[in-house]
Structure formats: structure tokens, C-alpha cells
């Protein structure tokens, strides 16, 4: 039984359409706890190559959970710019094409909390 979201934290752009896939051959429920973006809550009874959801409307960090498997949880961080990255297993990351300048780095942990 796999029962986990991958990736655990997903960066996405405002206006982007997400596609929710299920690689397992058993029931999952995908439930977004968004407040600004369109929420969704639907079942995926078997393996599913992908169900598109409405495009993201605004910058927001929100949790996605499975109502069937309570330990399944992930976070979506929607941003209005393309300058974000997810870290690798070793903690490294890169943000390509970042214009020169001074920036404040904001990190989102697997629990959705922001750290600057």
C-alpha cells in the first residue's frame, strides 16, 4: 500500500492547472483545504492517469489531504512568479533565471509553515 502524496510540497504558478493522479489500485479521496483558490474534494476509486482541477486563481499555501487515509497530506504553494524550487533529498536547490538582486528567501516545510 503506497498511500502518500508525491511531491509532499508542490510549487505552482497562479493560472496553472494541476492534474491529480492516482497510481494505486484502491480508493483515495483528494480534498483541498484552500481558502482563496477553488477547493476540490473528489474520490479516485482506482488508478487514474490524471484529473485536471480548476486553474489556481491567487497566491496561497494550502493543504491537500486524503479523507480515506488520514496520514496522507501534502501542501500546494501557489505563487504569482516563476522563482521557486523544491529541494532535493540532500536539501540542495536552485532557482534558475533569477535576475540579479537582493532577495528574502521564504521556505515552506512539509507541514506548510513558512520560514524566512
N, C-alpha and C positions, 0 to 999 in steps of 0.2 A: 504494500500500500504506500504510494508516494505521498500524496496529500500535503503538498506545500506549494506556495506561490513562488515563481521564478520569473523575474528577479524579485527580491524581497522589497527593494526600493526602486521605483521606476521614475525616471525623469521624462517629462513630455512637454511639448510646446502647446500653448493656447492655440486653439484651432485644429489641433491634431486629433484624428480619430484613433481610438485604441481598439485593438482586436483581442478579445478574451478567448484563449484556447484551453482545452481540457485534454491532456494526454492520457488520462486514466480511463479505465472502462467501468467506472462506477460514478454515482451521483455526487456532484458538488453544487453548491449554491454560491453565486458570486454577488456580494452585497457591498455596494459602495456607500460609505458614510460621508459623502460630500455635502457641503452646505451651500456653496456658490455654483459649482458645476452640476450638470444634470446627474442625478443619482440613478443607480440601476440596482436591480435585485432580481436575479433570474436563476433558474436551475439549469444545470448541464448534466443530464442523466447519464450520458456516455461520452466517449471520446468525441471531441468536437474540433474541427480544423480552425475554427475561429468565428466568434460572433462580434460584429462591429458594434460599438456603442456611439452615442452622440458625441460630436466633437467637443473638446474641452472649451469652455467659454471664458474662463478667467484664471488668474494665478491663484493656486490653492494647494495646500497639502492635506490629503485625506486618506483615511484608512479603507482598505478593502478586506472583507472577511468572508469566510465560508460559514454559513449558519448550520451546516451539517457537521463539519469538523471544526470544532471551536478553537483549536490550536492554529489553524491556518489564518495567516494575517500578512498583509503587505501594505505598502504605502505608495501613493502616487503623488509626485511633486510636479505640478504644472507651472510653467514659467512663461513669461512673455518674451523671452530672449533665448538664443541657442547656446548660451555659455554655461553648460553644466556637464557633469560627468559622474559616473558611478565608479567607485573604487574596485580594484581587482582583489583577489584573495589575499594578496600581500599588502593591501592598503594603499597602493600607488594609484594615481590617476593622472590624466592630462586633459586640458581643455584646449583643443585646437582652435586656431584662428582668433584667439583672444587679442583684441587690439592692445597696444602698449598703454600702460597707465597704472594707477594705483587702485586696488580693489579691496573690498572686505569679503572674505571667504565665509560662506554660510554652509555648514554641513548638516545633513539630516541623518540621524541614526536610524537603525532598524525599528525603533519604537516611534518614529515620526517626530521626535523632538528636534528642534533647531538649535545648533550651536554655532557661535561666531568666533 
